[in-house]
């Protein structure tokens, strides 16, 4: 799609939004229901596309992508009337003859740019929030997951006129053209490098943004943790989607006193969950492309690999790999891994661990395994991070009742449920002033006689 075609789409959507066609709540409900019906109709094709792009099994595709989108739609259908309603607030005494209220209003025409690792979920989930809030939307899925982009495009064409919702496919050229356009809001999920460019381009039009980025999310294992359960849940979260999850535990930060026992339990869990030959399992996924395959394998230091380490470049598969005796200076700790490598580092005191985490860029997620509530409180209070779990991994993003988002270097803004509705809404503050009385004290010329009354109202 060329620059003029993209410009025409944005212009068409802005004109459509300005007619007020997206403002009626009943219309938004119908749009969401239509999207839900189409997803259910094409569920098998969606899962087939995810299999071809990322090697995901149908079960994992539903659990981590399709099912979560359907859950978000259902949540919005239940709550949208309440979210969209005007909220009356207290009026100051000085304006006693007025009604004050907050009115949620859509931004207008929004751009949603999604990544390749969860290409269905991270395209459709923010779209659900944008539609619920009353916006028109342009979707730009990743060029690295073409099969999923194709079925997403088909679903959107089936459900909506392009002046309401449209998909723009392609690569960097299309991204560049889109970012030159004046959108009313930009929602981006992806790498920090591209996120910086999105924010820079958005600043040209003073366009507000939500950035869902990533980072090196730590997984602290404190000495009182249930090591068997910790290993089970860490292995699940780390190797889900072959580690290509923005909130995956990037590295394990373990109390030195229990490290050897934890490694032993992790090895058991990898074999239990993935078998003796993970590369041959039909439901074990693959790395998205050769570029990322080579990057991930290049982070391995063979002498420190204590489990796994095998790979198949032709099939783009890397087996779950545990790397022990890692230091913060190792190559695997210099960037977000985004693959099935599990580095294990140790600390001697929890205060030492907290200090080291505080010295690093704020991660998107943080996990702590511990049965010591004081230790948990200390870590969750003193460390900066987007969100996380106590005694589990990744599941915090699967609820509509809490916002999901980054902090500092891992992003800004949040979505899911009510937070998603708010992200794509501007809350207008309005005072409805009555006309039957008009106090003279605020008008020039100011008179001494009114000063005491003004002070009474405003102190």
Secondary structure by P-SEA (a helix, b strand, c coil): ccaaaaaaaaaaaaaaaaacccccaaaaaaaaaaaaaaaaaaaaaaaaaaaaaccccaaaaaaccaaaaaaaaaaaaaccccccccccccccccccccccbbbbbbccbbbbbbbccaaaaaaaaaaaaaaaacccbbbbcccccaaaaaaaaaaaaaccccccbbbbbbcaaaaaaaaaccccbbbbbccaaaaaaaaaaaaaccbbbbbbcccbbbbbbccccaaaaaaaaaaaaaacccccccccccccccccccaaaaaaaaaaaaaaaccccccccccccccccaaaaaaaaaaccccccccccccccccccccbbbbcccccccccccccccccbbbbbbbccaaaaaaaaaacccccbbbbbcccaaaaaaaaacccccccccccccccccccccccccccccccccccaaaaaaaabbbbbbbbcccccccccccccccccaaaaaaaacc
